[in-house]
């Protein structure tokens, strides 16, 4: 992942984990991350689609976790926002006449699958609560 989506999502989720009874607004969360609230709202919608948070609109609106932080693994957050391979993109137009070029992407797929599994196993052993507790 060569972007800040995971860092933004884990920041959001940590804030929500530390205030489980409060409805945190995108503006308040954006102030902590120091980004535009539009970016936060985009990530909130992705986390909501993944079933990790719930949101409500209006004067008393905001977002909360859908379950306890100790029931959410970091791998769930990672999967919700993952949009690229950890090791990068595959070659777009390798030369099919080359013995390496014609098969490189097939072999990269296997490597990427193994890497994803390692990352998911590592993050799956860590809960949002464990991560959040570092800030207390």
C-alpha positions in Angstrom: 0.0 0.0 0.0 1.7 3.2 -1.2 -0.9 5.6 0.3 -2.2 6.8 3.6 -5.6 5.0 3.6 -4.6 2.4 6.2 -3.0 5.0 8.4 -6.1 7.2 8.1 -8.5 4.3 8.8 -6.5 3.1 11.8 -6.4 6.6 13.2 -10.2 6.9 12.8 -10.8 3.5 14.4 -8.5 4.3 17.3 -10.4 7.5 18.0 -13.7 5.7 17.9 -12.3 2.9 20.2 -11.2 5.4 22.8 -14.6 7.1 22.9 -17.0 4.1 22.5 -20.0 5.9 23.9 -19.7 9.1 21.9 -20.7 9.9 18.4 -17.6 11.4 16.9 -18.1 13.8 13.9 -16.1 13.8 10.8 -15.0 17.3 11.6 -13.7 16.3 15.0 -11.9 13.3 13.6 -10.4 15.4 10.8 -9.0 17.8 13.4 -7.1 14.9 15.0 -5.8 13.6 11.7 -5.2 17.2 10.4 -7.0 16.5 7.1 -10.1 17.8 5.3 -13.3 16.3 6.7 -14.2 15.1 3.2 -11.3 12.6 3.4 -12.6 11.4 6.7 -16.1 11.0 5.4 -14.8 9.0 2.4 -13.0 6.6 4.8 -15.9 6.5 7.2 -18.2 5.3 4.3 -15.7 2.5 3.5 -15.5 1.4 7.1 -19.3 1.6 7.4 -19.6 -0.6 4.2 -17.3 -3.1 5.9 -19.5 -3.2 8.9 -16.9 -1.8 11.3 -18.7 1.4 12.2 -22.2 2.9 12.2 -23.0 6.5 11.6 -26.0 8.8 12.0 -26.7 12.2 10.6 -28.0 15.3 12.1 -27.3 17.6 15.0 -26.3 14.7 17.2 -24.7 12.7 14.4 -21.4 11.1 14.2 -19.8 7.7 14.1 -19.2 4.8 16.5 -17.8 1.3 16.3 -20.3 -1.5 15.6 -18.7 -3.8 18.1 -16.2 -3.7 20.9 -12.7 -2.8 20.0 -11.4 -6.1 21.3 -13.6 -7.8 18.7 -12.1 -6.0 15.8 -8.8 -7.2 14.4 -6.4 -4.8 12.6 -6.6 -7.2 9.6 -10.4 -6.3 9.3 -9.4 -2.6 9.0 -6.6 -3.4 6.5 -9.0 -5.4 4.3 -11.6 -2.7 4.4 -9.3 -0.1 2.9 -6.8 -2.1 1.0 -6.8 -1.0 -2.6 -3.4 -2.0 -3.9 -1.0 -4.9 -3.5 1.5 -4.5 -0.7 4.4 -5.0 -3.2 2.9 -2.8 -5.9 1.3 -3.2 -9.2 2.0 -5.9 -11.8 3.6 -5.1 -15.1 0.9 -3.8 -17.5 2.3 -4.9 -20.8 5.1 -7.5 -20.5 6.4 -8.9 -23.8 4.5 -12.1 -24.5 7.4 -13.3 -26.7 9.7 -13.3 -23.7 9.9 -16.4 -21.5 9.8 -14.2 -18.4 7.4 -11.6 -19.8 4.7 -14.0 -20.7 4.6 -15.5 -17.2 5.7 -12.8 -14.9 2.2 -11.7 -13.8 1.1 -15.3 -13.0 4.1 -15.7 -10.8 3.6 -12.3 -9.2 0.0 -13.3 -8.4 1.3 -16.2 -6.3 3.9 -14.0 -4.6 1.3 -11.3 -3.8 -1.2 -13.9 -2.5 1.5 -15.2 -0.1 2.4 -11.7 1.0 -1.2 -10.8 1.6 -1.7 -14.0 3.7 1.4 -13.1 5.8 0.1 -9.6 6.4 -3.4 -10.8 7.3 -2.0 -13.4 9.7 0.2 -10.8 11.4 -2.5 -8.2 11.7 -5.2 -10.7 12.5 -3.4 -11.4 15.8 -3.8 -7.8 16.9 -7.0 -6.2 18.1 -8.0 -2.6 17.7 -8.2 -2.5 21.5 -4.6 -3.6 21.8 -3.5 -1.0 19.4 -5.7 1.7 21.0 -4.4 0.9 24.5 -1.0 2.2 23.5 -2.4 5.7 23.6 -3.9 5.5 27.1 
